Amino acid sequence: MGVETERRGRVLVVSLHREDKRNAIDRELADGVEAALNTLEDDPELWVGILTGTATVFSAGTDLKQPSSPATERGGEYGVIRRVRSKPLIAAVEGYALGGGMEIVLACDLVVASSTARFGLPEVARGILPTCGGLFRSTRALPLNIAKELLLTGDQLSPQRAYELGLVNRLTEPGGALGEALALAERICVNAPVSVRQSLWALEQVSTLTDEAGWEATTTATGVVRSTEDFREGRTAFFEKRSPNWQGR
């Protein structure tokens, strides 16, 4: 239970292990991810990171028993969402990456997924909305109308469709995501590390120019949602395992 790390040469593999809770992120997991990614960033012998879950699930996002998404000093939510990184981070996905789990994927640089993977932002079905970057990062990783569909319907995206749309870099057989992610990481490690880091930095400067506006919009929209009766109904219905009775107010 918790976060496990393994060094594979110059690659650090970071694994979420809370499978009985679908790797939902609580304080312990957030702190574990924070510590692992701090090691990745601070150790000059490590050049690439891989973030993965278990054989059956990547992550279901925030543990809804938490008052909010657990955040850390350097990484922000989940220890990764607002992290300023200089080294590539690859998501290796088996099973569900939903809600905050999908937002973790969107916070990574590259994505390897097996045919068991499922991606989605189902927050609207619970009377909430994505608060960890999904509202604006989804439109960078996916075509605008596909991002809108995910956000407005809460439906899931299959791994084949995610691959075709460019969200997923490599698609594997079940159980193969981590192995393929390691191969991709080793391919990166063949190259000059400073060149890799500076390439990543330059790309980040361009792609994150609108992050401040994205976070501001997310905060505003979240404030509106949290003031509604539907927000309270969504949480209650989730814990009571029933369909919510929306009132639109």
HELIX and SHEET records of a PDB file:
HELIX    1   1 GLU A   19  LYS A   21  5                                   3    
HELIX    2   2 ARG A   27  ASP A   42  1                                  16    
HELIX    3   3 GLY A  100  ALA A  107  1                                   8    
HELIX    4   4 PRO A  122  ARG A  126  5                                   5    
HELIX    5   5 GLY A  134  ALA A  141  1                                   8    
HELIX    6   6 LEU A  144  THR A  153  1                                  10    
HELIX    7   7 PRO A  159  LEU A  165  1                                   7    
HELIX    8   8 ALA A  177  CYS A  189  1                                  13    
HELIX    9   9 PRO A  193  SER A  207  1                                  15    
HELIX   10  10 ASP A  211  ARG A  226  1                                  16    
HELIX   11  11 GLU A  229  GLU A  240  1                                  12    
SHEET    1   A 6 GLY A   2  ARG A   8  0                                        
SHEET    2   A 6 VAL A  11  HIS A  17 -1                                        
SHEET    3   A 6 VAL A  48  THR A  52  1                                        
SHEET    4   A 6 LEU A  89  VAL A  93  1                                        
SHEET    5   A 6 LEU A 110  SER A 114  1                                        
SHEET    6   A 6 ARG A 170  THR A 172  1                                        
SHEET    1   B 4 VAL A  57  SER A  59  0                                        
SHEET    2   B 4 TYR A  96  LEU A  98  1                                        
SHEET    3   B 4 ARG A 118  GLY A 120  1                                        
SHEET    4   B 4 GLN A 156  LEU A 157 -1                                        
SHEET    1   C 2 ALA A  71  THR A  72  0                                        
SHEET    2   C 2 GLY A  76  GLU A  77 -1                                        
END                                                                             
